[in-house]
């Protein structure tokens, strides 16, 4: 039986450029203490009334792709929807908090795109979407439109700044 020799990996010393950057960092740019939370991404998770309808709406009206789905004994219980770098999780409501539970109240999802917002809004309308507000210029220089999903979750799609 042949055995494999493990390779010895030598650590490369830090470059002079990297070392000088660390030393030259101004005091006001150093990390604050106590250390603050630094996140890299956020993903929204929506509890929906009808998972099949919601997956269809996000896919067929907004243009998300179905990245993954979760099934329990063959029954669709949840889905991961993606559009560019944005992920939204959809989960079927189990009704433990009541059948008349309001969804989407007090919440709005803001999504930035490099695409032409007027063109995206036209595509959404063409696919059967009803806009909550038409594309409009905002005083801060962005252009956006609003839409509400089948469960009342509000979404604003805006140009990136």
N, C-alpha and C positions, 0 to 999 in steps of 0.2 A: 504494500500500500504506500503510495507516494504521499509525502507531506509537503506542505507549501511553506516556504520561508516567508515570514512577515517582513514587509519592507519597512525600513526605518525612514520616517518622515522628519525632515529637518525643518524647523520653523524658520521662516524668512524674517529677518529683522525689519522693523517698521521703516518705511522710507523716510528720508529726511523731510520730504514735503509734508507727509502726514504728521510727523512729530512736531514740525514747526507750526503747523496749523493748530494743533492742540495747545501748544504753549502760547500761541498768539491770540487765542480766543479771548475777547474782551470779557471782563468780569460780569457785565450785564447780560451776556449771552450764555453764561454757564447755567446748568440746571439748578433750579430753585430747590431749597429744602424747606419743609418736607417735600419729598418727591411727589409730583402731580401725576395724575393718570394720563397716559399717552396711548390713545387708541389708533388703530390703523384702518378700521372699517366699521360700518354699522349695517345690519340687515334688519329690515322690518319683518315682523311676523303678524299676519292678519288671521283672526278666527272668522271663518265665513259660514254663511248659512247653507250654501250649496257648493261643495268643492268642485264638482264637474262644471257648473256654470261659471264659477270664478276662474278656473284654469282656462276655460274657453275664452272668457272676456279678456284676461290679461294677454293671452296668446293671439287671439283673432282680432281684437279691437285695438289694443295698445301696441302689439308687436313684440311682446316678450317671447322667449323660447322656454319650453318645458325642459328643465335641466335634470330633474329627478322627481320621482313620485314615491310616496310611501303608502303601502297597502297593508291591510290587516285581513288575513283570510280572504284575499282577493278583492277586498273592498277598498277603494281609494279613500285615504284618510288625510293625506297632505301632499303638497307639491312644492318644489323649488322652481321659481320662475326667474329667468335672467334676461336682462337687456343691457348690453355693454358690460360695464363694471358693477351694475346694480343687481342685487339679489333680493327677492321678496319670497318669504315663506307663506304659504297658504295652508291653513289647517281647518278641517271640518269641525264645526261646533259640535260638542257632545251634549249640549242643551242642559248641562248640570246647573247653569246659572239662569235658566229660564228660557222659554221659547221667544219671548219678546224683548230680549236684551238688545239695547241699542249698540250699534257698532259705528265706529268712525267719528263719534262726537268728540270735539275738542282736540282733533288730531289732523295734521296735514303733512303729507310727504312732499318734499321739494326735490325735484330731480333736474339736474343740469345736463344739457346736451350741447354738442358742437353743431348739431344739425340745424337747419332752418326751421324755426318753430312754426311758422305759417304752413310750411310744407308738411310737417309732422301732424299738425292739427287737421289739415285737409285729408291726410291719410286716415286719421282716426275717424273723422266724419264719414269718409267713404266706406269704412269698415263697419259702420253702424253706431259709432260712439256719439254721445250727445255731450257737447262741451258745457261746462258750468260757466265758463266765460271764454269769449273769443280771444284770439291772440291780441295782446295789447302791450304797448311800450310802458315801462315803469319809469318813475322819476329818477331812479338810480342807474338807468341805462340798459337794463335787461329787457327782454321781450318774453312774455310767457302766456300760457293758456291753462285753464283749469278743467278738470274732469273728476267725476265721482264714480267709484266702482259700484258694482251691484249691491254691496253691503253698506254703502255710505262712506267709505274711506275716501278722503279728499286728496287729490294729487295735482300738483302744479308742475308743469314742465316748462323749463326756462332755459334761455341761452346762458352759457357759462360766462363769467366775467373774467 
